[in-house]
Amino acid sequence: MPPPSQSVRPPRRLRSPSAGLVLAFLPALLAPVAPASAPAQDRSEAADAAKPGARADERKPDERKPDERKPEDRKTDDLQGFDPQRSVTRHSLPLPGGALAYGATAEFLPLRDGAREELAARIFTVSYIAEPRSPADGPRPVTFVFNGGPGAASAYMHLGAAGPKVVAFGADGTLPPPPAALVDNPDSWLAFTDLVFVDPVGTGFSRAVKPDETEKRLLSVDGDARAMAEIVRLWLTRQGRWSSPTFLAGESYGGFRIAKMADELIDQVGLAVNGLILVSPVVDFAAIDEDGILGPAWKLPSMAAAAAALGRRTGTPEQAAEAAERFALGPYLTGLAGLDYGRLDAGQDVFAEVAGITGLPVEIVRRQRGRVPMGVFTRELLRDQGRILSIYDGTFTATDPDPGAARIPFDPFLKGTVPTYSTAFAAYVHDALGVRTDVPYRLLSDRVNRSWEWPRMSVPSAVDALQTALTLQPALRVLIVHGRTDLITPYMASRWVASRLELPPGGRDRVAVTVHPGGHMMYTRPEGRAALAADARALIEQVLRRR
């Protein structure tokens, strides 16, 4: 992360082509994975989305065709001319405990903005509501789910982890052949909470009505948090769900987003959420800054786990990570702090230890002065095999497309997931959810990512917002889930952030950090998806027991 200045941007390495868009995930990143549209095209798409002729089928639970709808079924919004393009369908999810009946609603919600509260954007959402239970069971919890980027739509968490359908990746997490098949998700969060997947402005099907005028206010850390908090308020109001326990879930930058939203909801809406579920998040960008001392230290255990998984060091990935943790928290930090670049031989022991941990030649570690950038690690670890690693999962490898280039031109895993999730989602919303629109679905928006407004006088951090929410809502529970071989948002950074939250001795368990096999998207492996679902269920059930 660059030092504070009048124009602070996210860490520059995350803005390199090799980093891509921290999928759902982190600010800054976006290598050209999804070509950005020209402004004129954006205006055209926004206008098309608002035309009545672009409306989707509005199926009622009995799945009547559009021409069979009764007049009272043709719901309209309170904003003149706004068409929600609502499509309602009914489904059943087979689960070990029996089939779960649920309704799915795909619709656009109006986002008002500005002093006059004029229509600023059309926000696409997909809601899954389980069939009513016994009134004695009380209100069912509801979880609002976001991805990150900024610039990522919610399809990753939707069709990867929490929704009733998931993309069928290989058993080892490898990319499936196109077009990717969807299968029933035995680990769907719908088993224990209703779900609302939200695509922020400029992602998925969501569009600003007047991009040139409104996007600037919405595409920023604070503007985005306010906008998404408003969508939560609007959904709860329209569905009459204010009595439901409410949770927020977000992946990567989505974790940063929901921490900000929790504070925003308390301050502007008067809603204290019951729990936050942060998946592979970055809460404080200073903690992953490779130009500092802490960032390189927190990434060492993840590199060690990846090196062990690929046979470049001894031990299991878990054992390698634990050994690296002990070194990172002690000798490594003092070694980097005391390193004299004019007397590099004095640091040879540290260089040798880092080389042993990462599986890299000691000459490379020395050349990097003990701080091994992720771009170097992913390029050099398997160079002798002509292969590169993914920064999103250090165990995922691919053929090096340009061995002579200074940096990896693209991340093989992230870029590979774009057509996987894009085509799967396009088919799913059309065939299963009844959505009809010519507006292109933007899984990862380069336009949003490059237009994002970051704080100008400070490094991006959601720690204060998270601390405020925890202070004002003493019953709030926070879960942070990581994959052990995630190289872009390492689990050690979240442990460090969690350890510095001001909580009374008896309340330290309100914030939990769990680590599972896998990378940034640990849910591409069945065991990772199951572990994530089990963690989320445990948090929600813990909250419900305490009510």
FIVO-43031 format. One line per field, with one value per residue (C-alpha): residue in three letters; y, x, z; residue number from 1. Coordinates in steps of 0.2 Angstrom, whole numbers, plus 5000, padded with zeros to 4 digits. Example, Ala and Ser with C-alpha at 12.3 -4.5 7.8 and 13.67 -1.06 7.14 Angstrom:
resn <- (ALA / SER)
y <- (4978 / 4995)
x <- (5062 / 5068)
z <- (5039 / 5036)
resi <- (1 / 2)
# end
This chain:
resn <- (MET / PRO / PRO / PRO / SER / GLN / SER / VAL / ARG / PRO / PRO / ARG / ARG / LEU / ARG / SER / PRO / SER / ALA / GLY / LEU / VAL / LEU / ALA / PHE / LEU / PRO / ALA / LEU / LEU / ALA / PRO / VAL / ALA / PRO / ALA / SER / ALA / PRO / ALA / GLN / ASP / ARG / SER / GLU / ALA / ALA / ASP / ALA / ALA / LYS / PRO / GLY / ALA / ARG / ALA / ASP / GLU / ARG / LYS / PRO / ASP / GLU / ARG / LYS / PRO / ASP / GLU / ARG / LYS / PRO / GLU / ASP / ARG / LYS / THR / ASP / ASP / LEU / GLN / GLY / PHE / ASP / PRO / GLN / ARG / SER / VAL / THR / ARG / HIS / SER / LEU / PRO / LEU / PRO / GLY / GLY / ALA / LEU / ALA / TYR / GLY / ALA / THR / ALA / GLU / PHE / LEU / PRO / LEU / ARG / ASP / GLY / ALA / ARG / GLU / GLU / LEU / ALA / ALA / ARG / ILE / PHE / THR / VAL / SER / TYR / ILE / ALA / GLU / PRO / ARG / SER / PRO / ALA / ASP / GLY / PRO / ARG / PRO / VAL / THR / PHE / VAL / PHE / ASN / GLY / GLY / PRO / GLY / ALA / ALA / SER / ALA / TYR / MET / HIS / LEU / GLY / ALA / ALA / GLY / PRO / LYS / VAL / VAL / ALA / PHE / GLY / ALA / ASP / GLY / THR / LEU / PRO / PRO / PRO / PRO / ALA / ALA / LEU / VAL / ASP / ASN / PRO / ASP / SER / TRP / LEU / ALA / PHE / THR / ASP / LEU / VAL / PHE / VAL / ASP / PRO / VAL / GLY / THR / GLY / PHE / SER / ARG / ALA / VAL / LYS / PRO / ASP / GLU / THR / GLU / LYS / ARG / LEU / LEU / SER / VAL / ASP / GLY / ASP / ALA / ARG / ALA / MET / ALA / GLU / ILE / VAL / ARG / LEU / TRP / LEU / THR / ARG / GLN / GLY / ARG / TRP / SER / SER / PRO / THR / PHE / LEU / ALA / GLY / GLU / SER / TYR / GLY / GLY / PHE / ARG / ILE / ALA / LYS / MET / ALA / ASP / GLU / LEU / ILE / ASP / GLN / VAL / GLY / LEU / ALA / VAL / ASN / GLY / LEU / ILE / LEU / VAL / SER / PRO / VAL / VAL / ASP / PHE / ALA / ALA / ILE / ASP / GLU / ASP / GLY / ILE / LEU / GLY / PRO / ALA / TRP / LYS / LEU / PRO / SER / MET / ALA / ALA / ALA / ALA / ALA / ALA / LEU / GLY / ARG / ARG / THR / GLY / THR / PRO / GLU / GLN / ALA / ALA / GLU / ALA / ALA / GLU / ARG / PHE / ALA / LEU / GLY / PRO / TYR / LEU / THR / GLY / LEU / ALA / GLY / LEU / ASP / TYR / GLY / ARG / LEU / ASP / ALA / GLY / GLN / ASP / VAL / PHE / ALA / GLU / VAL / ALA / GLY / ILE / THR / GLY / LEU / PRO / VAL / GLU / ILE / VAL / ARG / ARG / GLN / ARG / GLY / ARG / VAL / PRO / MET / GLY / VAL / PHE / THR / ARG / GLU / LEU / LEU / ARG / ASP / GLN / GLY / ARG / ILE / LEU / SER / ILE / TYR / ASP / GLY / THR / PHE / THR / ALA / THR / ASP / PRO / ASP / PRO / GLY / ALA / ALA / ARG / ILE / PRO / PHE / ASP / PRO / PHE / LEU / LYS / GLY / THR / VAL / PRO / THR / TYR / SER / THR / ALA / PHE / ALA / ALA / TYR / VAL / HIS / ASP / ALA / LEU / GLY / VAL / ARG / THR / ASP / VAL / PRO / TYR / ARG / LEU / LEU / SER / ASP / ARG / VAL / ASN / ARG / SER / TRP / GLU / TRP / PRO / ARG / MET / SER / VAL / PRO / SER / ALA / VAL / ASP / ALA / LEU / GLN / THR / ALA / LEU / THR / LEU / GLN / PRO / ALA / LEU / ARG / VAL / LEU / ILE / VAL / HIS / GLY / ARG / THR / ASP / LEU / ILE / THR / PRO / TYR / MET / ALA / SER / ARG / TRP / VAL / ALA / SER / ARG / LEU / GLU / LEU / PRO / PRO / GLY / GLY / ARG / ASP / ARG / VAL / ALA / VAL / THR / VAL / HIS / PRO / GLY / GLY / HIS / MET / MET / TYR / THR / ARG / PRO / GLU / GLY / ARG / ALA / ALA / LEU / ALA / ALA / ASP / ALA / ARG / ALA / LEU / ILE / GLU / GLN / VAL / LEU / ARG / ARG / ARG)
y <- (5000 / 5017 / 5029 / 5041 / 5055 / 5066 / 5052 / 5035 / 5020 / 5001 / 4992 / 4993 / 4974 / 4971 / 4983 / 4972 / 4961 / 4946 / 4951 / 4953 / 4959 / 4952 / 4943 / 4947 / 4952 / 4966 / 4983 / 4987 / 4974 / 4971 / 4965 / 4966 / 4951 / 4958 / 4972 / 4988 / 4996 / 5013 / 5027 / 5028 / 5010 / 5010 / 5024 / 5013 / 4998 / 5008 / 5015 / 4998 / 4991 / 5004 / 5001 / 4991 / 4981 / 4974 / 4967 / 4949 / 4935 / 4938 / 4921 / 4918 / 4903 / 4892 / 4897 / 4905 / 4911 / 4930 / 4931 / 4921 / 4934 / 4942 / 4961 / 4961 / 4950 / 4964 / 4973 / 4990 / 5001 / 5017 / 5026 / 5031 / 5022 / 5010 / 4992 / 4979 / 4965 / 4953 / 4935 / 4923 / 4904 / 4889 / 4875 / 4861 / 4857 / 4839 / 4839 / 4825 / 4829 / 4830 / 4841 / 4860 / 4869 / 4887 / 4902 / 4912 / 4930 / 4939 / 4957 / 4975 / 4986 / 5005 / 5014 / 5032 / 5045 / 5063 / 5077 / 5074 / 5055 / 5052 / 5036 / 5033 / 5015 / 4998 / 4985 / 4967 / 4955 / 4936 / 4931 / 4913 / 4911 / 4894 / 4888 / 4895 / 4884 / 4883 / 4900 / 4893 / 4893 / 4912 / 4923 / 4915 / 4923 / 4932 / 4934 / 4947 / 4941 / 4951 / 4948 / 4962 / 4968 / 4982 / 4977 / 4959 / 4953 / 4941 / 4925 / 4918 / 4916 / 4913 / 4898 / 4894 / 4893 / 4898 / 4896 / 4881 / 4877 / 4877 / 4875 / 4858 / 4860 / 4846 / 4836 / 4845 / 4862 / 4862 / 4872 / 4862 / 4861 / 4873 / 4876 / 4872 / 4861 / 4866 / 4854 / 4854 / 4861 / 4850 / 4863 / 4878 / 4891 / 4890 / 4876 / 4888 / 4905 / 4914 / 4922 / 4938 / 4940 / 4958 / 4965 / 4982 / 4996 / 4992 / 4974 / 4959 / 4967 / 4982 / 4999 / 5017 / 5026 / 5041 / 5034 / 5050 / 5059 / 5046 / 5033 / 5045 / 5046 / 5027 / 5020 / 5024 / 5016 / 5026 / 5029 / 5010 / 5006 / 5019 / 5012 / 4994 / 4998 / 5006 / 4990 / 4980 / 4993 / 4993 / 4974 / 4972 / 4985 / 4977 / 4960 / 4964 / 4956 / 4968 / 4955 / 4943 / 4941 / 4949 / 4944 / 4951 / 4940 / 4946 / 4939 / 4948 / 4966 / 4961 / 4958 / 4976 / 4981 / 4973 / 4979 / 4997 / 4993 / 4986 / 5004 / 5012 / 5002 / 5007 / 5025 / 5029 / 5015 / 5011 / 4992 / 4982 / 4967 / 4950 / 4944 / 4946 / 4932 / 4938 / 4926 / 4928 / 4947 / 4961 / 4972 / 4983 / 4986 / 4990 / 4972 / 4965 / 4979 / 4970 / 4986 / 4986 / 4973 / 4965 / 4961 / 4950 / 4941 / 4938 / 4930 / 4918 / 4904 / 4904 / 4902 / 4888 / 4879 / 4881 / 4875 / 4860 / 4855 / 4856 / 4846 / 4860 / 4858 / 4845 / 4842 / 4844 / 4861 / 4863 / 4858 / 4870 / 4884 / 4882 / 4882 / 4897 / 4906 / 4904 / 4911 / 4925 / 4931 / 4931 / 4930 / 4936 / 4952 / 4957 / 4951 / 4962 / 4977 / 4975 / 4972 / 4983 / 4983 / 4988 / 4972 / 4959 / 4945 / 4948 / 4943 / 4927 / 4916 / 4925 / 4923 / 4905 / 4902 / 4911 / 4900 / 4884 / 4890 / 4895 / 4882 / 4896 / 4897 / 4907 / 4919 / 4924 / 4928 / 4938 / 4948 / 4952 / 4957 / 4944 / 4951 / 4939 / 4947 / 4936 / 4939 / 4932 / 4917 / 4912 / 4914 / 4906 / 4892 / 4880 / 4889 / 4873 / 4865 / 4879 / 4882 / 4897 / 4897 / 4907 / 4921 / 4915 / 4898 / 4893 / 4875 / 4879 / 4879 / 4882 / 4883 / 4899 / 4908 / 4920 / 4914 / 4929 / 4942 / 4953 / 4947 / 4935 / 4942 / 4936 / 4925 / 4908 / 4903 / 4920 / 4922 / 4904 / 4907 / 4921 / 4911 / 4897 / 4908 / 4920 / 4906 / 4896 / 4911 / 4917 / 4900 / 4898 / 4915 / 4912 / 4894 / 4892 / 4910 / 4916 / 4932 / 4940 / 4954 / 4959 / 4969 / 4960 / 4952 / 4959 / 4946 / 4957 / 4975 / 4984 / 5000 / 4999 / 4994 / 5008 / 5021 / 5017 / 5032 / 5027 / 5038 / 5051 / 5054 / 5037 / 5018 / 5009 / 5001 / 4995 / 4991 / 5007 / 5003 / 4985 / 4991 / 5003 / 4990 / 4978 / 4991 / 4997 / 4980 / 4969 / 4954 / 4955 / 4940 / 4940 / 4926 / 4927 / 4912 / 4909 / 4896 / 4892 / 4894 / 4910 / 4921 / 4938 / 4939 / 4928 / 4922 / 4929 / 4946 / 4943 / 4935 / 4950 / 4962 / 4952 / 4952 / 4971 / 4973 / 4981 / 4967 / 4963 / 4947 / 4938 / 4944 / 4939 / 4924 / 4936 / 4937 / 4920 / 4917 / 4899 / 4892 / 4878 / 4869 / 4879 / 4896 / 4912 / 4903 / 4888 / 4883 / 4877 / 4860 / 4851 / 4849 / 4868 / 4872 / 4861 / 4868 / 4886 / 4881 / 4873 / 4889 / 4900 / 4888 / 4888 / 4907 / 4909 / 4896 / 4903 / 4920 / 4912 / 4902 / 4918 / 4928)
x <- (5000 / 5007 / 5010 / 4996 / 4996 / 4983 / 4978 / 4979 / 4976 / 4975 / 4991 / 4999 / 5002 / 4984 / 4982 / 4994 / 4987 / 4993 / 4982 / 4966 / 4951 / 4951 / 4936 / 4922 / 4936 / 4947 / 4949 / 4960 / 4964 / 4957 / 4967 / 4957 / 4946 / 4930 / 4931 / 4924 / 4910 / 4912 / 4902 / 4889 / 4886 / 4884 / 4870 / 4862 / 4861 / 4855 / 4841 / 4837 / 4835 / 4823 / 4811 / 4795 / 4799 / 4814 / 4804 / 4806 / 4793 / 4784 / 4780 / 4769 / 4772 / 4761 / 4772 / 4759 / 4766 / 4766 / 4750 / 4741 / 4744 / 4730 / 4730 / 4733 / 4748 / 4757 / 4766 / 4772 / 4785 / 4780 / 4792 / 4783 / 4789 / 4800 / 4798 / 4805 / 4805 / 4800 / 4800 / 4794 / 4796 / 4795 / 4807 / 4813 / 4830 / 4834 / 4844 / 4849 / 4835 / 4822 / 4817 / 4816 / 4803 / 4807 / 4802 / 4814 / 4812 / 4823 / 4819 / 4826 / 4825 / 4825 / 4840 / 4836 / 4850 / 4853 / 4844 / 4828 / 4829 / 4827 / 4830 / 4848 / 4850 / 4841 / 4849 / 4847 / 4843 / 4839 / 4830 / 4827 / 4813 / 4810 / 4792 / 4784 / 4787 / 4777 / 4773 / 4780 / 4797 / 4798 / 4804 / 4817 / 4834 / 4838 / 4856 / 4861 / 4876 / 4888 / 4904 / 4918 / 4930 / 4925 / 4916 / 4911 / 4893 / 4886 / 4887 / 4903 / 4895 / 4878 / 4883 / 4899 / 4894 / 4878 / 4864 / 4853 / 4863 / 4882 / 4894 / 4901 / 4920 / 4932 / 4934 / 4951 / 4944 / 4949 / 4939 / 4925 / 4924 / 4912 / 4898 / 4899 / 4885 / 4875 / 4870 / 4860 / 4870 / 4870 / 4878 / 4866 / 4864 / 4846 / 4844 / 4847 / 4843 / 4834 / 4845 / 4846 / 4860 / 4864 / 4873 / 4880 / 4879 / 4888 / 4889 / 4878 / 4862 / 4862 / 4865 / 4864 / 4850 / 4862 / 4879 / 4888 / 4879 / 4876 / 4890 / 4903 / 4893 / 4889 / 4906 / 4916 / 4919 / 4906 / 4894 / 4893 / 4890 / 4876 / 4868 / 4869 / 4862 / 4848 / 4844 / 4844 / 4832 / 4821 / 4820 / 4816 / 4802 / 4794 / 4795 / 4789 / 4804 / 4810 / 4807 / 4819 / 4837 / 4847 / 4865 / 4877 / 4889 / 4903 / 4918 / 4935 / 4931 / 4913 / 4920 / 4926 / 4909 / 4898 / 4909 / 4906 / 4887 / 4885 / 4890 / 4880 / 4864 / 4866 / 4869 / 4857 / 4844 / 4843 / 4846 / 4859 / 4863 / 4865 / 4880 / 4893 / 4901 / 4917 / 4924 / 4942 / 4941 / 4953 / 4948 / 4963 / 4974 / 4989 / 4989 / 4992 / 5004 / 5020 / 5030 / 5029 / 5034 / 5018 / 5011 / 5026 / 5025 / 5007 / 5008 / 5023 / 5011 / 5000 / 5016 / 5022 / 5006 / 5006 / 5024 / 5020 / 5005 / 5016 / 5030 / 5042 / 5045 / 5042 / 5026 / 5008 / 5001 / 4994 / 5011 / 5020 / 5009 / 5010 / 5029 / 5029 / 5017 / 5030 / 5044 / 5034 / 5028 / 5046 / 5063 / 5056 / 5049 / 5064 / 5075 / 5067 / 5066 / 5085 / 5091 / 5105 / 5105 / 5123 / 5127 / 5116 / 5127 / 5121 / 5104 / 5109 / 5101 / 5084 / 5085 / 5089 / 5074 / 5063 / 5069 / 5066 / 5048 / 5043 / 5053 / 5062 / 5080 / 5089 / 5096 / 5079 / 5075 / 5091 / 5087 / 5070 / 5078 / 5068 / 5051 / 5045 / 5031 / 5017 / 5020 / 5038 / 5032 / 5019 / 5030 / 5046 / 5041 / 5038 / 5048 / 5058 / 5042 / 5036 / 5021 / 5014 / 5003 / 4987 / 4987 / 4970 / 4975 / 4993 / 4989 / 4981 / 4994 / 4994 / 5006 / 5016 / 5009 / 5024 / 5040 / 5050 / 5038 / 5042 / 5026 / 5012 / 5000 / 4984 / 4979 / 4975 / 4962 / 4953 / 4952 / 4946 / 4932 / 4925 / 4917 / 4913 / 4902 / 4896 / 4888 / 4882 / 4873 / 4866 / 4858 / 4852 / 4843 / 4835 / 4830 / 4826 / 4822 / 4813 / 4823 / 4822 / 4833 / 4845 / 4856 / 4873 / 4878 / 4894 / 4902 / 4918 / 4917 / 4933 / 4923 / 4918 / 4935 / 4944 / 4931 / 4931 / 4935 / 4946 / 4950 / 4962 / 4971 / 4972 / 4974 / 4958 / 4952 / 4935 / 4943 / 4935 / 4918 / 4919 / 4924 / 4909 / 4897 / 4904 / 4903 / 4885 / 4878 / 4885 / 4876 / 4884 / 4894 / 4908 / 4915 / 4930 / 4933 / 4949 / 4957 / 4975 / 4983 / 4974 / 4989 / 4980 / 4970 / 4981 / 4972 / 4986 / 4981 / 4963 / 4970 / 4980 / 4966 / 4954 / 4967 / 4967 / 4948 / 4944 / 4933 / 4931 / 4940 / 4924 / 4918 / 4933 / 4924 / 4912 / 4925 / 4931 / 4943 / 4943 / 4955 / 4951 / 4960 / 4959 / 4961 / 4952 / 4937 / 4939 / 4921 / 4926 / 4931 / 4916 / 4925 / 4929 / 4911 / 4904 / 4916 / 4911 / 4893 / 4896 / 4904 / 4890 / 4877 / 4886 / 4887 / 4868 / 4862 / 4873 / 4865 / 4847 / 4850 / 4855 / 4840)
z <- (5000 / 4995 / 5010 / 5014 / 5002 / 4993 / 4982 / 4990 / 4979 / 4985 / 4985 / 4968 / 4966 / 4967 / 4952 / 4942 / 4928 / 4939 / 4953 / 4943 / 4952 / 4969 / 4964 / 4974 / 4982 / 4983 / 4978 / 4964 / 4955 / 4939 / 4925 / 4910 / 4913 / 4907 / 4894 / 4900 / 4890 / 4883 / 4892 / 4878 / 4878 / 4897 / 4895 / 4882 / 4893 / 4907 / 4896 / 4889 / 4907 / 4911 / 4896 / 4899 / 4884 / 4893 / 4907 / 4913 / 4914 / 4930 / 4935 / 4951 / 4962 / 4951 / 4936 / 4925 / 4909 / 4906 / 4896 / 4909 / 4923 / 4932 / 4933 / 4952 / 4949 / 4938 / 4953 / 4950 / 4960 / 4968 / 4957 / 4941 / 4926 / 4936 / 4931 / 4944 / 4930 / 4944 / 4941 / 4955 / 4954 / 4965 / 4968 / 4979 / 4986 / 4991 / 5007 / 5019 / 5031 / 5017 / 5003 / 5006 / 4997 / 4993 / 4982 / 4971 / 4967 / 4954 / 4953 / 4952 / 4967 / 4965 / 4973 / 4977 / 4979 / 4982 / 4991 / 4980 / 4982 / 4963 / 4955 / 4954 / 4949 / 4947 / 4958 / 4953 / 4967 / 4969 / 4985 / 4991 / 5004 / 5012 / 5013 / 5029 / 5045 / 5060 / 5068 / 5084 / 5076 / 5075 / 5061 / 5050 / 5048 / 5032 / 5025 / 5012 / 5002 / 4992 / 4982 / 4981 / 4968 / 4969 / 4953 / 4956 / 4955 / 4967 / 4956 / 4964 / 4981 / 4973 / 4962 / 4972 / 4990 / 4997 / 4984 / 4980 / 4965 / 4962 / 4948 / 4947 / 4949 / 4948 / 4965 / 4967 / 4963 / 4945 / 4932 / 4923 / 4904 / 4897 / 4898 / 4917 / 4924 / 4939 / 4952 / 4968 / 4983 / 4998 / 5008 / 5003 / 5017 / 5013 / 5025 / 5039 / 5033 / 5019 / 5006 / 4996 / 4983 / 4978 / 4963 / 4967 / 4954 / 4938 / 4942 / 4936 / 4929 / 4940 / 4932 / 4936 / 4927 / 4922 / 4924 / 4921 / 4934 / 4948 / 4947 / 4954 / 4970 / 4971 / 4966 / 4982 / 4999 / 5008 / 4993 / 4991 / 5009 / 5010 / 4994 / 4999 / 5016 / 5008 / 4998 / 5014 / 5022 / 5006 / 5005 / 5024 / 5022 / 5007 / 5013 / 5031 / 5038 / 5051 / 5065 / 5056 / 5063 / 5050 / 5044 / 5031 / 5021 / 5010 / 5001 / 4998 / 4996 / 5001 / 5018 / 5019 / 5012 / 5025 / 5039 / 5033 / 5030 / 5048 / 5054 / 5041 / 5045 / 5063 / 5060 / 5045 / 5046 / 5065 / 5061 / 5071 / 5062 / 5071 / 5063 / 5049 / 5039 / 5030 / 5017 / 5012 / 5017 / 5018 / 5033 / 5033 / 5018 / 5028 / 5034 / 5017 / 5011 / 5004 / 5005 / 5024 / 5037 / 5042 / 5025 / 5020 / 5037 / 5036 / 5019 / 5023 / 5031 / 5015 / 5004 / 5015 / 5014 / 4995 / 4994 / 5004 / 4994 / 4978 / 4985 / 4987 / 5005 / 5018 / 5029 / 5026 / 5021 / 5039 / 5047 / 5035 / 5039 / 5058 / 5057 / 5046 / 5058 / 5072 / 5062 / 5055 / 5072 / 5079 / 5070 / 5053 / 5059 / 5069 / 5055 / 5042 / 5054 / 5058 / 5040 / 5034 / 5015 / 5015 / 5025 / 5017 / 5023 / 5041 / 5035 / 5027 / 5041 / 5038 / 5019 / 5021 / 5033 / 5021 / 5006 / 5016 / 5021 / 5003 / 4993 / 4983 / 4979 / 4992 / 4979 / 4974 / 4992 / 4995 / 4979 / 4986 / 5003 / 5012 / 5006 / 4993 / 4983 / 4978 / 4960 / 4962 / 4972 / 4959 / 4945 / 4952 / 4963 / 4948 / 4935 / 4932 / 4926 / 4915 / 4927 / 4937 / 4952 / 4955 / 4968 / 4973 / 4977 / 4978 / 4974 / 4957 / 4943 / 4924 / 4910 / 4910 / 4895 / 4893 / 4903 / 4897 / 4903 / 4918 / 4927 / 4924 / 4911 / 4920 / 4935 / 4928 / 4940 / 4941 / 4923 / 4921 / 4932 / 4922 / 4908 / 4920 / 4931 / 4918 / 4907 / 4921 / 4929 / 4912 / 4909 / 4927 / 4928 / 4911 / 4912 / 4931 / 4937 / 4922 / 4919 / 4902 / 4898 / 4884 / 4897 / 4898 / 4914 / 4921 / 4932 / 4934 / 4929 / 4924 / 4923 / 4941 / 4947 / 4939 / 4943 / 4962 / 4973 / 4988 / 5003 / 4998 / 5015 / 5022 / 5019 / 5016 / 5032 / 5039 / 5056 / 5064 / 5057 / 5063 / 5080 / 5081 / 5076 / 5089 / 5102 / 5098 / 5096 / 5111 / 5104 / 5087 / 5081 / 5068 / 5058 / 5047 / 5035 / 5025 / 5014 / 5020 / 5002 / 4998 / 4993 / 4990 / 5007 / 5019 / 5035 / 5046 / 5042 / 5048 / 5064 / 5067 / 5064 / 5075 / 5089 / 5090 / 5091 / 5108 / 5116 / 5135 / 5140 / 5141 / 5124 / 5114 / 5106 / 5098 / 5083 / 5076 / 5063 / 5055 / 5042 / 5030 / 5015 / 4999 / 4992 / 4991 / 4984 / 4995 / 4991 / 4973 / 4983 / 4990 / 5007 / 5007 / 5003 / 5017 / 5030 / 5025 / 5027 / 5043 / 5050 / 5044 / 5051 / 5068 / 5069 / 5064 / 5076 / 5090 / 5088 / 5087 / 5103 / 5112 / 5107)
resi <- (1 / 2 / 3 / 4 / 5 / 6 / 7 / 8 / 9 / 10 / 11 / 12 / 13 / 14 / 15 / 16 / 17 / 18 / 19 / 20 / 21 / 22 / 23 / 24 / 25 / 26 / 27 / 28 / 29 / 30 / 31 / 32 / 33 / 34 / 35 / 36 / 37 / 38 / 39 / 40 / 41 / 42 / 43 / 44 / 45 / 46 / 47 / 48 / 49 / 50 / 51 / 52 / 53 / 54 / 55 / 56 / 57 / 58 / 59 / 60 / 61 / 62 / 63 / 64 / 65 / 66 / 67 / 68 / 69 / 70 / 71 / 72 / 73 / 74 / 75 / 76 / 77 / 78 / 79 / 80 / 81 / 82 / 83 / 84 / 85 / 86 / 87 / 88 / 89 / 90 / 91 / 92 / 93 / 94 / 95 / 96 / 97 / 98 / 99 / 100 / 101 / 102 / 103 / 104 / 105 / 106 / 107 / 108 / 109 / 110 / 111 / 112 / 113 / 114 / 115 / 116 / 117 / 118 / 119 / 120 / 121 / 122 / 123 / 124 / 125 / 126 / 127 / 128 / 129 / 130 / 131 / 132 / 133 / 134 / 135 / 136 / 137 / 138 / 139 / 140 / 141 / 142 / 143 / 144 / 145 / 146 / 147 / 148 / 149 / 150 / 151 / 152 / 153 / 154 / 155 / 156 / 157 / 158 / 159 / 160 / 161 / 162 / 163 / 164 / 165 / 166 / 167 / 168 / 169 / 170 / 171 / 172 / 173 / 174 / 175 / 176 / 177 / 178 / 179 / 180 / 181 / 182 / 183 / 184 / 185 / 186 / 187 / 188 / 189 / 190 / 191 / 192 / 193 / 194 / 195 / 196 / 197 / 198 / 199 / 200 / 201 / 202 / 203 / 204 / 205 / 206 / 207 / 208 / 209 / 210 / 211 / 212 / 213 / 214 / 215 / 216 / 217 / 218 / 219 / 220 / 221 / 222 / 223 / 224 / 225 / 226 / 227 / 228 / 229 / 230 / 231 / 232 / 233 / 234 / 235 / 236 / 237 / 238 / 239 / 240 / 241 / 242 / 243 / 244 / 245 / 246 / 247 / 248 / 249 / 250 / 251 / 252 / 253 / 254 / 255 / 256 / 257 / 258 / 259 / 260 / 261 / 262 / 263 / 264 / 265 / 266 / 267 / 268 / 269 / 270 / 271 / 272 / 273 / 274 / 275 / 276 / 277 / 278 / 279 / 280 / 281 / 282 / 283 / 284 / 285 / 286 / 287 / 288 / 289 / 290 / 291 / 292 / 293 / 294 / 295 / 296 / 297 / 298 / 299 / 300 / 301 / 302 / 303 / 304 / 305 / 306 / 307 / 308 / 309 / 310 / 311 / 312 / 313 / 314 / 315 / 316 / 317 / 318 / 319 / 320 / 321 / 322 / 323 / 324 / 325 / 326 / 327 / 328 / 329 / 330 / 331 / 332 / 333 / 334 / 335 / 336 / 337 / 338 / 339 / 340 / 341 / 342 / 343 / 344 / 345 / 346 / 347 / 348 / 349 / 350 / 351 / 352 / 353 / 354 / 355 / 356 / 357 / 358 / 359 / 360 / 361 / 362 / 363 / 364 / 365 / 366 / 367 / 368 / 369 / 370 / 371 / 372 / 373 / 374 / 375 / 376 / 377 / 378 / 379 / 380 / 381 / 382 / 383 / 384 / 385 / 386 / 387 / 388 / 389 / 390 / 391 / 392 / 393 / 394 / 395 / 396 / 397 / 398 / 399 / 400 / 401 / 402 / 403 / 404 / 405 / 406 / 407 / 408 / 409 / 410 / 411 / 412 / 413 / 414 / 415 / 416 / 417 / 418 / 419 / 420 / 421 / 422 / 423 / 424 / 425 / 426 / 427 / 428 / 429 / 430 / 431 / 432 / 433 / 434 / 435 / 436 / 437 / 438 / 439 / 440 / 441 / 442 / 443 / 444 / 445 / 446 / 447 / 448 / 449 / 450 / 451 / 452 / 453 / 454 / 455 / 456 / 457 / 458 / 459 / 460 / 461 / 462 / 463 / 464 / 465 / 466 / 467 / 468 / 469 / 470 / 471 / 472 / 473 / 474 / 475 / 476 / 477 / 478 / 479 / 480 / 481 / 482 / 483 / 484 / 485 / 486 / 487 / 488 / 489 / 490 / 491 / 492 / 493 / 494 / 495 / 496 / 497 / 498 / 499 / 500 / 501 / 502 / 503 / 504 / 505 / 506 / 507 / 508 / 509 / 510 / 511 / 512 / 513 / 514 / 515 / 516 / 517 / 518 / 519 / 520 / 521 / 522 / 523 / 524 / 525 / 526 / 527 / 528 / 529 / 530 / 531 / 532 / 533 / 534 / 535 / 536 / 537 / 538 / 539 / 540 / 541 / 542 / 543 / 544 / 545 / 546 / 547)
# end
